Amino acid sequence: MKTITVDIRRAEPEDADAIAGVHEAAWRGAYSGIIPHKALTGMIQRRGGAWWSRAIKRAASILVIDMGGKVVGYATLGRNRARELKQDGEIYELYIRPEYQGIGLGTRLFTAAREKLAAHGLDGLVIWALEDNQPAIAFYEGAGGRDIAEGVEVFDGQAIRKVAFVWN
Ligand SMILES: CC(C)(COP(=O)(O)OP(=O)(O)OC[C@H]1O[C@@H](n2cnc3c(N)ncnc32)[C@H](O)[C@@H]1OP(=O)(O)O)[C@@H](O)C(=O)NCCC(=O)NCCS
């Protein structure tokens, strides 16, 4: 019997293309029909392997979930950007490849990201989700997040509502 190990680790420069692949598949899966097609395609094109390679080299905090040598998810994290919220930390992005969703990997990645923020001395965290992204809203509610604030993100002139979840 073959054993597949699941490892959560810092992204390395050689992960750039794999992360770009996760980004494309997960964003198309989550946001087609929510974010206007042209804006979504533009965002995906900008975030190719070269963009991720630069982000990793700039030491941005990026975690990957590595399943038997294949990167199937990533999270980016750092300081909270919304001054009106008192939490220090933020998970900017948390994405799992569609074919690997629903088997507990998002929960593991979220826990690892949360621990990493705490290890950096950041107290509490925020995550924003688009209001129409119901699976993500259900996931953050299930993970014990409190929805505390609302905002708007504009894509190609179309305003889309977003919700902030916090953990203290
Ligand atoms: C949201 C996401 C990170 C969750 O990760 P995941 O690995 O699929 O989630 P898990 O398997 O760890 O599930 C944990 C809980 O979340 C909930 N959940 C996960 N996927 C769900 C879905 N599609 N619909 C409803 N609830 C869902 C379940 O309640 C599950 O609880 P259970 O274990 O009691 O069944 C992942 O599905 C994903 O990347 N989705 C697309 C991109 C996205 O929306 N990212 C978040 C952007 S803000």
The ligand as an SDF file (V2000), in Angstrom:
LIG
                    3D

 48 50  0  0  0  0  0  0  0  0999 V2000
  -13.0780   27.1330    1.2680 C   0  0  0  0  0  0  0  0  0  0  0  0
  -11.9630   26.0920    1.2680 C   0  0  0  0  0  0  0  0  0  0  0  0
  -10.6320   26.7570    1.6140 C   0  0  0  0  0  0  0  0  0  0  0  0
  -12.2990   25.0280    2.3270 C   0  0  0  0  0  0  0  0  0  0  0  0
  -11.3080   24.0230    2.3030 O   0  0  0  0  0  0  0  0  0  0  0  0
  -11.7280   22.4810    2.1870 P   0  0  0  0  0  0  0  0  0  0  0  0
  -10.5110   21.6710    2.2290 O   0  0  0  0  0  0  0  0  0  0  0  0
  -12.6100   22.3160    1.0230 O   0  0  0  0  0  0  0  0  0  0  0  0
  -12.5850   22.3250    3.5390 O   0  0  0  0  0  0  0  0  0  0  0  0
  -12.5490   21.1210    4.5740 P   0  0  0  0  0  0  0  0  0  0  0  0
  -12.5960   19.8260    3.8560 O   0  0  0  0  0  0  0  0  0  0  0  0
  -11.4330   21.3430    5.5270 O   0  0  0  0  0  0  0  0  0  0  0  0
  -13.9750   21.3350    5.2670 O   0  0  0  0  0  0  0  0  0  0  0  0
  -14.1760   21.9240    6.5290 C   0  0  0  0  0  0  0  0  0  0  0  0
  -15.6130   22.3230    6.6820 C   0  0  0  0  0  0  0  0  0  0  0  0
  -15.9440   23.3610    5.7480 O   0  0  0  0  0  0  0  0  0  0  0  0
  -17.2430   23.1630    5.2270 C   0  0  0  0  0  0  0  0  0  0  0  0
  -17.1710   23.1360    3.7590 N   0  0  0  0  0  0  0  0  0  0  0  0
  -16.0940   22.8720    3.0040 C   0  0  0  0  0  0  0  0  0  0  0  0
  -16.4110   22.9250    1.6980 N   0  0  0  0  0  0  0  0  0  0  0  0
  -17.7130   23.2060    1.6450 C   0  0  0  0  0  0  0  0  0  0  0  0
  -18.6250   23.3730    0.5800 C   0  0  0  0  0  0  0  0  0  0  0  0
  -18.2490   23.2490   -0.7040 N   0  0  0  0  0  0  0  0  0  0  0  0
  -19.9000   23.6670    0.8950 N   0  0  0  0  0  0  0  0  0  0  0  0
  -20.2870   23.7870    2.1910 C   0  0  0  0  0  0  0  0  0  0  0  0
  -19.4620   23.6240    3.2220 N   0  0  0  0  0  0  0  0  0  0  0  0
  -18.2020   23.3510    2.9580 C   0  0  0  0  0  0  0  0  0  0  0  0
  -17.7670   21.9010    5.7390 C   0  0  0  0  0  0  0  0  0  0  0  0
  -18.7660   22.2660    6.6640 O   0  0  0  0  0  0  0  0  0  0  0  0
  -16.6170   21.2120    6.4280 C   0  0  0  0  0  0  0  0  0  0  0  0
  -17.0710   20.7750    7.6570 O   0  0  0  0  0  0  0  0  0  0  0  0
  -17.1970   19.1760    7.9680 P   0  0  0  0  0  0  0  0  0  0  0  0
  -15.7690   18.7050    8.0710 O   0  0  0  0  0  0  0  0  0  0  0  0
  -17.9210   19.1820    9.2520 O   0  0  0  0  0  0  0  0  0  0  0  0
  -17.9110   18.5780    6.8300 O   0  0  0  0  0  0  0  0  0  0  0  0
  -11.8420   25.3530   -0.0950 C   0  0  0  0  0  0  0  0  0  0  0  0
  -13.0300   24.6400   -0.3520 O   0  0  0  0  0  0  0  0  0  0  0  0
  -11.5430   26.2660   -1.2590 C   0  0  0  0  0  0  0  0  0  0  0  0
  -10.3830   26.5120   -1.5920 O   0  0  0  0  0  0  0  0  0  0  0  0
  -12.6240   26.7400   -1.9240 N   0  0  0  0  0  0  0  0  0  0  0  0
  -12.5010   27.5550   -3.1130 C   0  0  0  0  0  0  0  0  0  0  0  0
  -11.7910   28.8300   -2.8920 C   0  0  0  0  0  0  0  0  0  0  0  0
  -12.3150   29.6710   -1.7710 C   0  0  0  0  0  0  0  0  0  0  0  0
  -13.4890   29.9630   -1.7230 O   0  0  0  0  0  0  0  0  0  0  0  0
  -11.4050   30.0640   -0.8910 N   0  0  0  0  0  0  0  0  0  0  0  0
  -11.7050   30.9630    0.1830 C   0  0  0  0  0  0  0  0  0  0  0  0
  -11.6290   32.3520   -0.3180 C   0  0  0  0  0  0  0  0  0  0  0  0
  -12.1130   33.5320    0.8820 S   0  0  0  0  0  0  0  0  0  0  0  0
  1  2  1  0
  2  3  1  0
  2  4  1  0
  2 36  1  0
  4  5  1  0
  5  6  1  0
  6  7  2  0
  6  8  1  0
  6  9  1  0
  9 10  1  0
 10 11  2  0
 10 12  1  0
 10 13  1  0
 13 14  1  0
 14 15  1  0
 15 16  1  0
 15 30  1  0
 16 17  1  0
 17 18  1  0
 17 28  1  0
 18 19  1  0
 18 27  1  0
 19 20  2  0
 20 21  1  0
 21 22  1  0
 21 27  2  0
 22 23  1  0
 22 24  2  0
 24 25  1  0
 25 26  2  0
 26 27  1  0
 28 29  1  0
 28 30  1  0
 30 31  1  0
 31 32  1  0
 32 33  2  0
 32 34  1  0
 32 35  1  0
 36 37  1  0
 36 38  1  0
 38 39  2  0
 38 40  1  0
 40 41  1  0
 41 42  1  0
 42 43  1  0
 43 44  2  0
 43 45  1  0
 45 46  1  0
 46 47  1  0
 47 48  1  0
M  END
$$$$
